Amino acid sequence: MVLHTRQDLSLNECLSWPRRWVARWVSAQPQPLVVGWPFNGTRRWYLLQRRSDPAVGDYVTAVIRRQAEQHRLVFEHGASVILAPCFGYELLSRGEEYTRTVLGGLLKLGDDAVNREMFENGVRLRFYGDYEEVLDTPEFRPLLGACEDLTAAPASGDGPLLLIGLFADAPHERLARLSVEFARQWHRPPNRRELIEGYYGVHVPDLSLYLGFSQPALFDVPLITTGAEDLYATLTPSPELTEWQWREILYDHLVLRRAPDADYEMLPEEALERLARYNETHREATLGVGRIDSLTGMWNPVLPGHLEPAEDSWKHSADCSCSQCCA
């Protein structure tokens, strides 16, 4: 295999390679691949799975297995780190029964065969966030023990790192406390790397890309965002990500978005004409704008060229006053 440069690799070539070739190509990049991937849309995914296969099993077990398979897929394509934000403080507002059911999935992580296989092959597991404080109650303390056991089991691995976020949506007090404790011990404030290591318990490189679902959003990955990460959002739930789709994301991230900017002053007339047509076609189109589906009640993105006439009727005319017709 010849490692292609960013300029001469085509998408078709990337799609045709064996996984080990893709992994070598990704690993040969100047920076490690660090993927933020909250596993979202699981309830609607499970609903449709159960609809087509009533024997799919219980929700927690099915989601754990699918997430493990997806993590294995990403690691086998050369990722060095996966950050998987799972539960935030909002979970506690959904009621004790739901919270207990979802958090109880932590007890089953080590029981899944795919997870065990990854850990045996060197994948390291860590948790991050305020989970130690939140779970330090008589009701949830067994879950805290489960986190400790899961972390200890693969601690000796030297492979990729899986970081699972638990209550990492309000990190400010923890970061302040870590900074004060560091300064008290070393008589100086921590630098960025030291603060990252203190928060995550291990060094984590800068975030490379973040793969969300539905509404584009970036959350629960403190300290490692730089503004240089690439953001993606799947239109179907995270469990439905395919290998083809993941390779297309990798190609966009490592090839297309690394291409040098065009020299606008040197564009030929044909290119300017195409640019003008593009701008006219996508005028007033915005990535991230959506509508609530009248039948499912769910938010769906508005894609250029896919607006229904009835939904498009709100647009103002060119000579109207927005304060009058769009109020």
NUTIDREN-298940 format. One line per field, with one value per residue (C-alpha): residue in one letter; x negated, y, z; residue number from 1. Coordinates in steps of 0.05 Angstrom, whole numbers, always signed. Layout:
! residues N
aa: (a / ...)
u: (X / ...)
v: (Y / ...)
w: (Z / ...)
i: (NUM / ...)
//
This chain:
! residues 327
aa: (m / v / l / h / t / r / q / d / l / s / l / n / e / c / l / s / w / p / r / r / w / v / a / r / w / v / s / a / q / p / q / p / l / v / v / g / w / p / f / n / g / t / r / r / w / y / l / l / q / r / r / s / d / p / a / v / g / d / y / v / t / a / v / i / r / r / q / a / e / q / h / r / l / v / f / e / h / g / a / s / v / i / l / a / p / c / f / g / y / e / l / l / s / r / g / e / e / y / t / r / t / v / l / g / g / l / l / k / l / g / d / d / a / v / n / r / e / m / f / e / n / g / v / r / l / r / f / y / g / d / y / e / e / v / l / d / t / p / e / f / r / p / l / l / g / a / c / e / d / l / t / a / a / p / a / s / g / d / g / p / l / l / l / i / g / l / f / a / d / a / p / h / e / r / l / a / r / l / s / v / e / f / a / r / q / w / h / r / p / p / n / r / r / e / l / i / e / g / y / y / g / v / h / v / p / d / l / s / l / y / l / g / f / s / q / p / a / l / f / d / v / p / l / i / t / t / g / a / e / d / l / y / a / t / l / t / p / s / p / e / l / t / e / w / q / w / r / e / i / l / y / d / h / l / v / l / r / r / a / p / d / a / d / y / e / m / l / p / e / e / a / l / e / r / l / a / r / y / n / e / t / h / r / e / a / t / l / g / v / g / r / i / d / s / l / t / g / m / w / n / p / v / l / p / g / h / l / e / p / a / e / d / s / w / k / h / s / a / d / c / s / c / s / q / c / c / a)
u: (+0 / -24 / +0 / +33 / +23 / +83 / +84 / +84 / +132 / +202 / +264 / +274 / +205 / +218 / +284 / +252 / +194 / +193 / +201 / +128 / +107 / +153 / +126 / +55 / +73 / +108 / +51 / +0 / +33 / -5 / +46 / +82 / +155 / +197 / +272 / +327 / +389 / +450 / +493 / +561 / +628 / +625 / +698 / +726 / +674 / +696 / +769 / +759 / +715 / +768 / +821 / +783 / +757 / +797 / +742 / +690 / +684 / +687 / +669 / +606 / +574 / +590 / +561 / +498 / +485 / +496 / +453 / +397 / +400 / +398 / +339 / +302 / +316 / +286 / +225 / +212 / +208 / +150 / +182 / +138 / +192 / +268 / +303 / +374 / +416 / +471 / +510 / +516 / +550 / +614 / +621 / +638 / +699 / +732 / +752 / +721 / +744 / +717 / +652 / +643 / +656 / +608 / +553 / +561 / +532 / +464 / +468 / +475 / +419 / +368 / +417 / +421 / +379 / +357 / +334 / +296 / +262 / +240 / +213 / +176 / +144 / +117 / +172 / +169 / +232 / +240 / +299 / +299 / +345 / +377 / +400 / +363 / +401 / +468 / +465 / +440 / +508 / +536 / +579 / +525 / +462 / +461 / +457 / +397 / +364 / +380 / +345 / +283 / +283 / +292 / +236 / +188 / +199 / +170 / +123 / +61 / +80 / +38 / +88 / +139 / +175 / +251 / +274 / +346 / +375 / +420 / +448 / +396 / +443 / +426 / +350 / +335 / +334 / +291 / +242 / +238 / +224 / +171 / +137 / +136 / +110 / +56 / +34 / +32 / -14 / -59 / -54 / -32 / +31 / +36 / +23 / +73 / +44 / +40 / +112 / +135 / +98 / +127 / +198 / +196 / +146 / +103 / +75 / +125 / +103 / +145 / +212 / +209 / +282 / +350 / +406 / +474 / +545 / +603 / +593 / +519 / +491 / +425 / +427 / +395 / +323 / +290 / +221 / +203 / +240 / +199 / +245 / +206 / +248 / +296 / +370 / +417 / +488 / +522 / +595 / +612 / +596 / +524 / +534 / +549 / +481 / +453 / +381 / +390 / +417 / +360 / +308 / +342 / +336 / +262 / +249 / +283 / +245 / +176 / +178 / +231 / +229 / +153 / +151 / +121 / +168 / +184 / +151 / +214 / +178 / +154 / +221 / +239 / +306 / +335 / +319 / +349 / +412 / +418 / +406 / +461 / +510 / +493 / +506 / +571 / +595 / +579 / +598 / +632 / +614 / +582 / +553 / +585 / +654 / +711 / +786 / +828 / +859 / +935 / +942 / +883 / +875 / +799 / +751 / +726 / +675 / +695 / +650 / +642 / +694 / +735 / +783 / +857 / +896 / +940 / +879 / +847 / +906 / +878 / +823 / +830 / +831 / +772 / +807 / +841 / +825 / +804 / +833 / +901 / +904 / +854 / +872)
v: (+0 / +70 / +124 / +176 / +249 / +292 / +317 / +252 / +208 / +202 / +185 / +122 / +97 / +111 / +74 / +13 / +4 / -51 / -24 / -36 / +9 / +65 / +57 / +63 / +125 / +157 / +139 / +170 / +239 / +294 / +294 / +236 / +228 / +248 / +238 / +268 / +225 / +229 / +169 / +202 / +183 / +115 / +114 / +124 / +75 / +22 / +36 / +21 / -39 / -69 / -55 / -96 / -149 / -159 / -205 / -150 / -152 / -97 / -25 / -18 / -83 / -68 / +2 / -20 / -73 / -26 / +29 / -21 / -44 / +28 / +45 / -16 / +8 / +76 / +49 / +0 / +60 / +89 / +134 / +146 / +173 / +171 / +217 / +192 / +241 / +198 / +229 / +300 / +332 / +337 / +262 / +270 / +311 / +253 / +216 / +164 / +104 / +128 / +152 / +85 / +46 / +87 / +92 / +18 / +7 / +22 / -45 / -80 / -47 / -100 / -156 / -140 / -187 / -133 / -87 / -144 / -160 / -87 / -84 / -150 / -121 / -61 / -8 / +35 / +58 / +120 / +160 / +236 / +288 / +298 / +226 / +213 / +268 / +253 / +177 / +182 / +167 / +104 / +90 / +100 / +81 / +11 / +46 / +85 / +19 / -8 / +52 / +39 / -35 / -21 / +30 / -16 / -77 / -48 / +2 / -35 / -30 / +11 / +18 / +71 / +109 / +107 / +164 / +161 / +226 / +224 / +291 / +331 / +387 / +433 / +427 / +497 / +482 / +420 / +458 / +515 / +465 / +429 / +495 / +516 / +448 / +449 / +520 / +502 / +443 / +473 / +547 / +565 / +557 / +496 / +503 / +476 / +406 / +399 / +421 / +372 / +315 / +334 / +335 / +272 / +233 / +223 / +267 / +279 / +312 / +366 / +347 / +330 / +323 / +320 / +276 / +296 / +277 / +319 / +391 / +410 / +421 / +414 / +396 / +358 / +356 / +409 / +439 / +403 / +445 / +495 / +521 / +479 / +417 / +397 / +389 / +337 / +315 / +252 / +257 / +188 / +164 / +150 / +74 / +75 / +102 / +58 / +43 / +79 / +140 / +140 / +136 / +194 / +235 / +216 / +235 / +302 / +315 / +294 / +313 / +362 / +408 / +409 / +433 / +503 / +561 / +580 / +641 / +681 / +732 / +677 / +642 / +636 / +661 / +591 / +583 / +650 / +631 / +566 / +604 / +653 / +596 / +563 / +627 / +639 / +567 / +568 / +639 / +642 / +569 / +556 / +492 / +476 / +506 / +456 / +444 / +402 / +344 / +347 / +272 / +250 / +315 / +311 / +364 / +351 / +393 / +436 / +416 / +459 / +438 / +397 / +450 / +433 / +490 / +497 / +502 / +552 / +600 / +639 / +670 / +745 / +777 / +818 / +884 / +870 / +895 / +838 / +874 / +869 / +802 / +761 / +784)
w: (+0 / -17 / +31 / -13 / -2 / +14 / -58 / -98 / -58 / -88 / -50 / -91 / -72 / +2 / -2 / -35 / +14 / +67 / +137 / +154 / +96 / +120 / +191 / +166 / +125 / +185 / +233 / +185 / +191 / +228 / +285 / +319 / +302 / +362 / +352 / +394 / +384 / +430 / +415 / +403 / +374 / +408 / +431 / +361 / +333 / +383 / +370 / +296 / +311 / +355 / +303 / +251 / +300 / +365 / +390 / +390 / +466 / +518 / +503 / +546 / +522 / +449 / +452 / +489 / +436 / +378 / +408 / +421 / +348 / +324 / +369 / +343 / +272 / +286 / +322 / +265 / +219 / +257 / +310 / +371 / +418 / +420 / +469 / +480 / +521 / +550 / +607 / +631 / +691 / +650 / +658 / +731 / +713 / +676 / +739 / +784 / +745 / +679 / +710 / +746 / +681 / +638 / +690 / +703 / +634 / +664 / +699 / +632 / +594 / +615 / +600 / +526 / +484 / +435 / +491 / +523 / +457 / +449 / +520 / +511 / +448 / +484 / +482 / +545 / +580 / +623 / +649 / +655 / +684 / +753 / +758 / +823 / +859 / +827 / +838 / +910 / +940 / +972 / +910 / +857 / +894 / +862 / +795 / +819 / +838 / +769 / +737 / +779 / +761 / +687 / +688 / +725 / +680 / +615 / +649 / +625 / +552 / +505 / +448 / +431 / +486 / +498 / +542 / +566 / +591 / +652 / +677 / +638 / +619 / +677 / +686 / +713 / +787 / +777 / +733 / +783 / +839 / +799 / +783 / +857 / +880 / +826 / +845 / +919 / +904 / +850 / +866 / +796 / +754 / +709 / +635 / +585 / +580 / +655 / +663 / +610 / +644 / +711 / +684 / +641 / +682 / +620 / +565 / +509 / +443 / +410 / +383 / +308 / +291 / +325 / +299 / +324 / +304 / +279 / +303 / +296 / +366 / +403 / +477 / +535 / +511 / +556 / +543 / +479 / +428 / +390 / +335 / +285 / +294 / +239 / +256 / +225 / +241 / +215 / +195 / +222 / +293 / +312 / +315 / +240 / +218 / +162 / +144 / +78 / +114 / +164 / +108 / +72 / +136 / +142 / +70 / +79 / +144 / +121 / +47 / +27 / +87 / +85 / +13 / +4 / -6 / -78 / -108 / -122 / -166 / -212 / -223 / -297 / -322 / -323 / -249 / -232 / -270 / -230 / -165 / -183 / -198 / -132 / -93 / -128 / -118 / -43 / -28 / +42 / +55 / +124 / +150 / +217 / +204 / +211 / +216 / +264 / +226 / +233 / +239 / +282 / +321 / +310 / +285 / +215 / +177 / +118 / +60 / -3 / -55 / -5 / +21 / +13 / -18 / +44 / +89 / +43 / +45 / +104 / +63 / +53 / -15 / -39 / -27 / +40 / +109 / +154 / +215 / +181 / +147 / +188 / +258)
i: (1 / 2 / 3 / 4 / 5 / 6 / 7 / 8 / 9 / 10 / 11 / 12 / 13 / 14 / 15 / 16 / 17 / 18 / 19 / 20 / 21 / 22 / 23 / 24 / 25 / 26 / 27 / 28 / 29 / 30 / 31 / 32 / 33 / 34 / 35 / 36 / 37 / 38 / 39 / 40 / 41 / 42 / 43 / 44 / 45 / 46 / 47 / 48 / 49 / 50 / 51 / 52 / 53 / 54 / 55 / 56 / 57 / 58 / 59 / 60 / 61 / 62 / 63 / 64 / 65 / 66 / 67 / 68 / 69 / 70 / 71 / 72 / 73 / 74 / 75 / 76 / 77 / 78 / 79 / 80 / 81 / 82 / 83 / 84 / 85 / 86 / 87 / 88 / 89 / 90 / 91 / 92 / 93 / 94 / 95 / 96 / 97 / 98 / 99 / 100 / 101 / 102 / 103 / 104 / 105 / 106 / 107 / 108 / 109 / 110 / 111 / 112 / 113 / 114 / 115 / 116 / 117 / 118 / 119 / 120 / 121 / 122 / 123 / 124 / 125 / 126 / 127 / 128 / 129 / 130 / 131 / 132 / 133 / 134 / 135 / 136 / 137 / 138 / 139 / 140 / 141 / 142 / 143 / 144 / 145 / 146 / 147 / 148 / 149 / 150 / 151 / 152 / 153 / 154 / 155 / 156 / 157 / 158 / 159 / 160 / 161 / 162 / 163 / 164 / 165 / 166 / 167 / 168 / 169 / 170 / 171 / 172 / 173 / 174 / 175 / 176 / 177 / 178 / 179 / 180 / 181 / 182 / 183 / 184 / 185 / 186 / 187 / 188 / 189 / 190 / 191 / 192 / 193 / 194 / 195 / 196 / 197 / 198 / 199 / 200 / 201 / 202 / 203 / 204 / 205 / 206 / 207 / 208 / 209 / 210 / 211 / 212 / 213 / 214 / 215 / 216 / 217 / 218 / 219 / 220 / 221 / 222 / 223 / 224 / 225 / 226 / 227 / 228 / 229 / 230 / 231 / 232 / 233 / 234 / 235 / 236 / 237 / 238 / 239 / 240 / 241 / 242 / 243 / 244 / 245 / 246 / 247 / 248 / 249 / 250 / 251 / 252 / 253 / 254 / 255 / 256 / 257 / 258 / 259 / 260 / 261 / 262 / 263 / 264 / 265 / 266 / 267 / 268 / 269 / 270 / 271 / 272 / 273 / 274 / 275 / 276 / 277 / 278 / 279 / 280 / 281 / 282 / 283 / 284 / 285 / 286 / 287 / 288 / 289 / 290 / 291 / 292 / 293 / 294 / 295 / 296 / 297 / 298 / 299 / 300 / 301 / 302 / 303 / 304 / 305 / 306 / 307 / 308 / 309 / 310 / 311 / 312 / 313 / 314 / 315 / 316 / 317 / 318 / 319 / 320 / 321 / 322 / 323 / 324 / 325 / 326 / 327)
//
